[in-house]
């Protein structure tokens, strides 16, 4: 069984991880939907806002580019041994 101190230490470590654009976006959307839920008494908006806040706090990665690391294209390596030498002729 994990002690409360250790659990709190883990939460603080998760919160100190670098905040990406998507994490800030989830936080803002969470607060917005919670606000709308309170003002208009919409339960679904409140649940969605709570989900967004949870994702932002624990930094869960539900976007495909974050889960698989494909947000940026991966550089391809070329093997220079397989390149053919190109010869040019000057045309007059």
Secondary structure, 3 states (H helix, E strand, C coil): CCCHHHHHHHHHHHHCCCCCHHHHHHHHHHHHHHHHHHHHCCHHHHHHHHHHHHHHHHCCCCCHHHHHCCCCCCCCCCCHHHCCCCCCCCCC
